Amino acid sequence: MKLKALLPLVTHPDPNSDAVAAHAVAVARQFGADLHVLVVNVDIPPVSNALSDLLLDLPNKIRQAEEQSRARGAHLLDRVEHQASAAGVPLSTEEVSAGPAFLYEKAATSARYFDLDLVGWEKGNPTSRTLAEAVIFGAGRPTILLPEHCDIGTLDRIAIAWDGSRVAARAVADAKPLLARCETVSVVTVVDEKPLAELDAGERLADGLRKRGLQAEATRIEAGDAPVGAILQEQAIQLGAGLLVMGGYGHSRVRDFILGGATEAVLDDLRLPILLSH
Protein backbone atom coordinates (compact mmCIF):
# COMPACT_ATOMS: atom_id res chain seq x y z
CA MET A 1 0.00 0.00 0.00
CA LYS A 2 1.38 3.38 -0.98
CA LEU A 3 2.04 5.86 1.81
CA LYS A 4 0.16 9.14 1.98
CA ALA A 5 2.10 11.94 3.69
CA LEU A 6 0.82 15.33 4.81
CA LEU A 7 2.84 18.54 4.94
CA PRO A 8 0.87 21.09 7.00
CA LEU A 9 1.95 24.71 6.61
CA VAL A 10 0.60 27.28 9.07
CA THR A 11 1.35 30.71 7.61
CA HIS A 12 0.67 33.01 10.59
CA PRO A 13 2.34 34.61 12.43
CA ASP A 14 5.75 33.08 11.60
CA PRO A 15 5.61 30.72 8.60
CA ASN A 16 8.22 28.14 7.72
CA SER A 17 11.23 29.02 5.61
CA ASP A 18 11.62 27.67 2.07
CA ALA A 19 13.75 24.78 3.37
CA VAL A 20 10.63 22.85 4.37
CA ALA A 21 9.70 22.35 0.71
CA ALA A 22 12.89 20.52 -0.27
CA HIS A 23 12.99 18.53 2.99
CA ALA A 24 9.40 17.27 2.74
CA VAL A 25 9.78 16.29 -0.90
CA ALA A 26 13.07 14.49 -0.17
CA VAL A 27 11.46 12.38 2.56
CA ALA A 28 8.38 11.60 0.45
CA ARG A 29 10.56 10.57 -2.49
CA GLN A 30 12.74 8.23 -0.46
CA PHE A 31 9.77 6.50 1.15
CA GLY A 32 7.77 6.38 -2.08
CA ALA A 33 4.94 8.45 -0.61
CA ASP A 34 2.36 10.68 -2.23
CA LEU A 35 2.56 14.16 -0.71
CA HIS A 36 -0.42 16.32 0.19
CA VAL A 37 0.22 19.94 1.19
CA LEU A 38 -2.25 21.68 3.50
CA VAL A 39 -1.79 25.44 3.70
CA VAL A 40 -3.56 26.95 6.71
CA ASN A 41 -3.94 30.72 6.34
CA VAL A 42 -5.25 33.03 9.03
CA ASP A 43 -8.77 34.49 8.99
CA ILE A 44 -9.03 37.18 11.67
CA PRO A 45 -12.56 38.16 12.76
CA PRO A 46 -13.37 41.88 12.29
CA VAL A 47 -13.18 44.15 15.32
CA SER A 48 -16.14 46.53 15.56
CA ASN A 49 -14.95 49.22 17.88
CA ALA A 50 -14.96 52.83 16.73
CA LEU A 51 -12.12 53.89 19.06
CA SER A 52 -9.84 51.03 18.00
CA ASP A 53 -10.63 51.74 14.35
CA LEU A 54 -9.71 55.39 14.78
CA LEU A 55 -6.64 55.14 17.01
CA LEU A 56 -5.13 51.76 16.09
CA ASP A 57 -6.36 51.29 12.53
CA LEU A 58 -7.14 47.67 13.38
CA PRO A 59 -9.16 46.85 10.23
CA ASN A 60 -6.17 47.76 8.07
CA LYS A 61 -3.76 45.81 10.26
CA ILE A 62 -6.04 42.77 10.11
CA ARG A 63 -6.23 43.01 6.34
CA GLN A 64 -2.44 43.26 6.08
CA ALA A 65 -1.93 40.24 8.34
CA GLU A 66 -4.34 38.15 6.26
CA GLU A 67 -2.74 39.25 2.99
CA GLN A 68 0.74 38.42 4.30
CA SER A 69 -0.49 35.01 5.45
CA ARG A 70 -2.00 34.18 2.06
CA ALA A 71 1.04 35.48 0.17
CA ARG A 72 3.41 33.40 2.25
CA GLY A 73 1.20 30.35 1.82
CA ALA A 74 1.16 30.81 -1.95
CA HIS A 75 4.95 31.20 -1.98
CA LEU A 76 5.55 28.02 0.04
CA LEU A 77 3.07 26.11 -2.08
CA ASP A 78 4.90 27.21 -5.21
CA ARG A 79 8.21 26.02 -3.75
CA VAL A 80 6.79 22.60 -2.86
CA GLU A 81 5.22 22.22 -6.32
CA HIS A 82 8.57 23.07 -7.95
CA GLN A 83 10.49 20.60 -5.78
CA ALA A 84 7.92 17.82 -6.19
CA SER A 85 7.86 18.23 -9.97
CA ALA A 86 11.65 18.00 -10.16
CA ALA A 87 11.74 14.90 -7.91
CA GLY A 88 8.77 13.13 -9.53
CA VAL A 89 6.79 13.04 -6.28
CA PRO A 90 2.98 12.85 -6.73
CA LEU A 91 1.52 16.00 -5.17
CA SER A 92 -1.90 17.32 -4.20
CA THR A 93 -2.62 20.63 -2.50
CA GLU A 94 -5.27 22.30 -0.38
CA GLU A 95 -5.69 25.78 1.10
CA VAL A 96 -7.95 26.54 4.06
CA SER A 97 -8.44 29.41 6.50
CA ALA A 98 -8.96 29.41 10.25
CA GLY A 99 -9.10 31.86 13.11
CA PRO A 100 -5.88 32.56 15.02
CA ALA A 101 -6.93 30.24 17.86
CA PHE A 102 -7.72 27.32 15.53
CA LEU A 103 -4.82 27.27 13.06
CA TYR A 104 -2.97 24.41 14.73
CA GLU A 105 -6.10 22.46 15.57
CA LYS A 106 -7.07 22.55 11.90
CA ALA A 107 -3.69 21.12 10.93
CA ALA A 108 -3.80 18.38 13.60
CA THR A 109 -7.35 17.35 12.67
CA SER A 110 -6.49 17.10 8.98
CA ALA A 111 -3.35 15.09 9.81
CA ARG A 112 -5.46 12.21 11.12
CA TYR A 113 -6.35 11.19 7.57
CA PHE A 114 -2.76 10.45 6.49
CA ASP A 115 -0.19 7.76 7.18
CA LEU A 116 2.61 10.18 8.00
CA ASP A 117 2.93 13.86 8.86
CA LEU A 118 5.92 15.99 7.89
CA VAL A 119 6.48 19.17 9.91
CA GLY A 120 9.16 21.77 9.31
CA TRP A 121 11.16 22.63 12.43
CA GLU A 122 12.95 25.93 12.90
CA LYS A 123 14.64 26.89 16.13
CA GLY A 124 13.35 30.24 17.33
CA ASN A 125 10.17 29.99 15.26
CA PRO A 126 7.26 29.67 17.73
CA THR A 127 4.81 28.81 14.94
CA SER A 128 6.79 25.74 13.89
CA ARG A 129 7.09 24.53 17.50
CA THR A 130 3.40 25.01 18.28
CA LEU A 131 2.45 23.26 15.05
CA ALA A 132 4.78 20.36 15.82
CA GLU A 133 3.36 19.91 19.32
CA ALA A 134 -0.21 20.15 18.07
CA VAL A 135 0.33 17.50 15.38
CA ILE A 136 2.45 15.15 17.50
CA PHE A 137 0.01 15.09 20.40
CA GLY A 138 -3.24 15.77 18.58
CA ALA A 139 -3.14 13.88 15.29
CA GLY A 140 -2.66 10.30 16.43
CA ARG A 141 -0.27 9.79 13.52
CA PRO A 142 3.54 9.50 13.37
CA THR A 143 5.19 12.85 12.72
CA ILE A 144 8.60 13.45 11.21
CA LEU A 145 10.20 16.72 12.27
CA LEU A 146 12.36 18.24 9.54
CA PRO A 147 15.07 20.55 10.93
CA GLU A 148 15.68 23.65 8.82
CA HIS A 149 19.48 23.54 8.82
CA CYS A 150 19.94 19.86 8.03
CA ASP A 151 20.31 18.22 4.65
CA ILE A 152 18.04 15.22 4.20
CA GLY A 153 20.47 12.45 3.40
CA THR A 154 19.71 8.86 2.51
CA LEU A 155 17.16 7.27 4.81
CA ASP A 156 18.28 3.68 4.28
CA ARG A 157 19.50 3.44 7.89
CA ILE A 158 17.09 4.18 10.74
CA ALA A 159 17.81 4.36 14.47
CA ILE A 160 15.20 3.52 17.12
CA ALA A 161 15.32 4.95 20.64
CA TRP A 162 14.15 2.00 22.72
CA ASP A 163 13.41 1.67 26.43
CA GLY A 164 10.70 -0.97 26.31
CA SER A 165 7.94 1.53 27.14
CA ARG A 166 4.45 1.73 25.64
CA VAL A 167 5.17 4.92 23.70
CA ALA A 168 8.40 3.45 22.32
CA ALA A 169 6.49 0.36 21.18
CA ARG A 170 3.87 2.59 19.56
CA ALA A 171 6.60 4.49 17.72
CA VAL A 172 8.10 1.27 16.35
CA ALA A 173 4.68 0.09 15.19
CA ASP A 174 3.98 3.45 13.52
CA ALA A 175 7.37 3.34 11.80
CA LYS A 176 6.90 -0.18 10.33
CA PRO A 177 6.22 1.01 6.76
CA LEU A 178 9.43 3.08 6.88
CA LEU A 179 11.50 0.34 8.51
CA ALA A 180 10.44 -2.05 5.75
CA ARG A 181 12.01 0.31 3.20
CA CYS A 182 15.39 0.73 4.90
CA GLU A 183 18.50 -1.43 4.78
CA THR A 184 19.63 -1.37 8.41
CA VAL A 185 17.96 -0.66 11.75
CA SER A 186 19.93 0.35 14.86
CA VAL A 187 18.18 -0.08 18.22
CA VAL A 188 19.66 2.35 20.76
CA THR A 189 19.03 1.99 24.49
CA VAL A 190 20.20 4.47 27.13
CA VAL A 191 20.95 2.35 30.18
CA ASP A 192 21.62 4.97 32.86
CA GLU A 193 18.79 7.46 32.32
CA LYS A 194 16.07 5.55 34.19
CA PRO A 195 15.45 2.01 35.48
CA LEU A 196 14.69 -0.42 32.66
CA ALA A 197 12.26 -3.29 33.11
CA GLU A 198 14.55 -5.52 31.05
CA LEU A 199 18.29 -5.05 30.68
CA ASP A 200 18.26 -6.83 27.31
CA ALA A 201 15.30 -4.82 25.97
CA GLY A 202 17.25 -3.46 23.01
CA GLU A 203 18.56 -6.84 21.92
CA ARG A 204 15.09 -8.35 22.28
CA LEU A 205 13.65 -5.75 19.91
CA ALA A 206 16.52 -6.15 17.45
CA ASP A 207 16.03 -9.92 17.49
CA GLY A 208 12.32 -9.49 16.81
CA LEU A 209 13.06 -7.19 13.89
CA ARG A 210 15.56 -9.69 12.46
CA LYS A 211 12.92 -12.41 12.62
CA ARG A 212 10.69 -10.11 10.55
CA GLY A 213 13.32 -9.91 7.84
CA LEU A 214 15.07 -6.67 8.83
CA GLN A 215 18.80 -6.16 9.26
CA ALA A 216 18.87 -4.99 12.89
CA GLU A 217 21.48 -4.45 15.60
CA ALA A 218 21.32 -3.27 19.21
CA THR A 219 23.50 -0.67 20.93
CA ARG A 220 23.61 0.20 24.65
CA ILE A 221 24.88 3.68 25.61
CA GLU A 222 25.20 5.84 28.72
CA ALA A 223 24.02 9.44 28.86
CA GLY A 224 25.92 10.54 31.95
CA ASP A 225 24.96 14.12 32.75
CA ALA A 226 24.02 15.01 29.18
CA PRO A 227 20.38 15.43 28.06
CA VAL A 228 19.14 12.06 26.85
CA GLY A 229 17.61 13.63 23.73
CA ALA A 230 20.99 15.01 22.70
CA ILE A 231 22.79 11.71 23.39
CA LEU A 232 20.26 9.75 21.33
CA GLN A 233 20.69 12.10 18.39
CA GLU A 234 24.49 12.01 18.62
CA GLN A 235 24.45 8.21 18.67
CA ALA A 236 22.06 8.04 15.71
CA ILE A 237 24.33 10.34 13.70
CA GLN A 238 27.43 8.31 14.64
CA LEU A 239 25.68 5.16 13.44
CA GLY A 240 24.98 6.83 10.10
CA ALA A 241 21.22 6.94 10.59
CA GLY A 242 19.26 9.45 8.54
CA LEU A 243 16.20 9.18 10.78
CA LEU A 244 15.64 8.61 14.50
CA VAL A 245 12.41 6.98 15.70
CA MET A 246 11.26 7.64 19.25
CA GLY A 247 8.14 7.90 21.38
CA GLY A 248 6.86 11.36 22.21
CA TYR A 249 6.25 11.86 25.92
CA GLY A 250 3.81 14.58 26.88
CA HIS A 251 0.25 15.79 27.00
CA SER A 252 -1.69 18.99 26.54
CA ARG A 253 -3.68 21.00 29.01
CA VAL A 254 -5.76 22.99 26.57
CA ARG A 255 -2.89 24.73 24.71
CA ASP A 256 -0.05 24.35 27.22
CA PHE A 257 2.00 21.30 26.29
CA ILE A 258 3.73 19.42 29.11
CA LEU A 259 6.64 17.52 27.58
CA GLY A 260 8.75 14.65 28.85
CA GLY A 261 12.48 15.16 29.32
CA ALA A 262 13.68 13.37 26.17
CA THR A 263 11.02 15.01 24.00
CA GLU A 264 11.83 18.45 25.40
CA ALA A 265 15.56 17.94 24.79
CA VAL A 266 14.92 16.89 21.19
CA LEU A 267 12.70 19.88 20.45
CA ASP A 268 15.22 22.24 22.02
CA ASP A 269 18.08 20.96 19.85
CA LEU A 270 16.94 19.05 16.75
CA ARG A 271 19.93 17.72 14.80
CA LEU A 272 18.42 15.26 12.31
CA PRO A 273 14.97 14.21 11.12
CA ILE A 274 13.08 12.53 13.95
CA LEU A 275 9.90 10.50 13.85
CA LEU A 276 7.92 11.16 17.02
CA SER A 277 4.89 9.05 17.84
CA HIS A 278 2.44 9.57 20.70
Stockholm file with secondary structure:
# STOCKHOLM 1.0

chainA/1-278         MKLKALLPLVTHPDPNSDAVAAHAVAVARQFGADLHVLVVNVDIPPVSNALSDLLLDLPNKIRQAEEQSRARGAHLLDRVEHQASAAGVPLSTEEVSAGPAFLYEKAATSARYFDLDLVGWEKGNPTSRTLAEAVIFGAGRPTILLPEHCDIGTLDRIAIAWDGSRVAARAVADAKPLLARCETVSVVTVVDEKPLAELDAGERLADGLRKRGLQAEATRIEAGDAPVGAILQEQAIQLGAGLLVMGGYGHSRVRDFILGGATEAVLDDLRLPILLSH
#=GR chainA/1-278 SS CCCEEEEEEECSSSCCCTHHHHHHHHHHHHTTCEEEEEEEEECCCCCCCHHHHHHTCHHHHHHHHHHHHHHHHHHHHHHHHHHHHHHTCCEEEEEEEECGGGHHHHHHHHHTTSSEEEEEECTTCHHHHHHHHHHHHHSCSCEEEEETTCCCCCCSEEEEECCSCHHHHHHHHHTHHHHTTCSEEEEEEESSSSCCSCTTHHHHHHHHHHHTTCCEEEEEECCTTSCHHHHHHHHHHHTTCSEEEEECCEEEETTEEEECHHHHHHHHSCCSCEEEEC
#=GC SS_cons         CCCEEEEEEECSSSCCCTHHHHHHHHHHHHTTCEEEEEEEEECCCCCCCHHHHHHTCHHHHHHHHHHHHHHHHHHHHHHHHHHHHHHTCCEEEEEEEECGGGHHHHHHHHHTTSSEEEEEECTTCHHHHHHHHHHHHHSCSCEEEEETTCCCCCCSEEEEECCSCHHHHHHHHHTHHHHTTCSEEEEEEESSSSCCSCTTHHHHHHHHHHHTTCCEEEEEECCTTSCHHHHHHHHHHHTTCSEEEEECCEEEETTEEEECHHHHHHHHSCCSCEEEEC
//
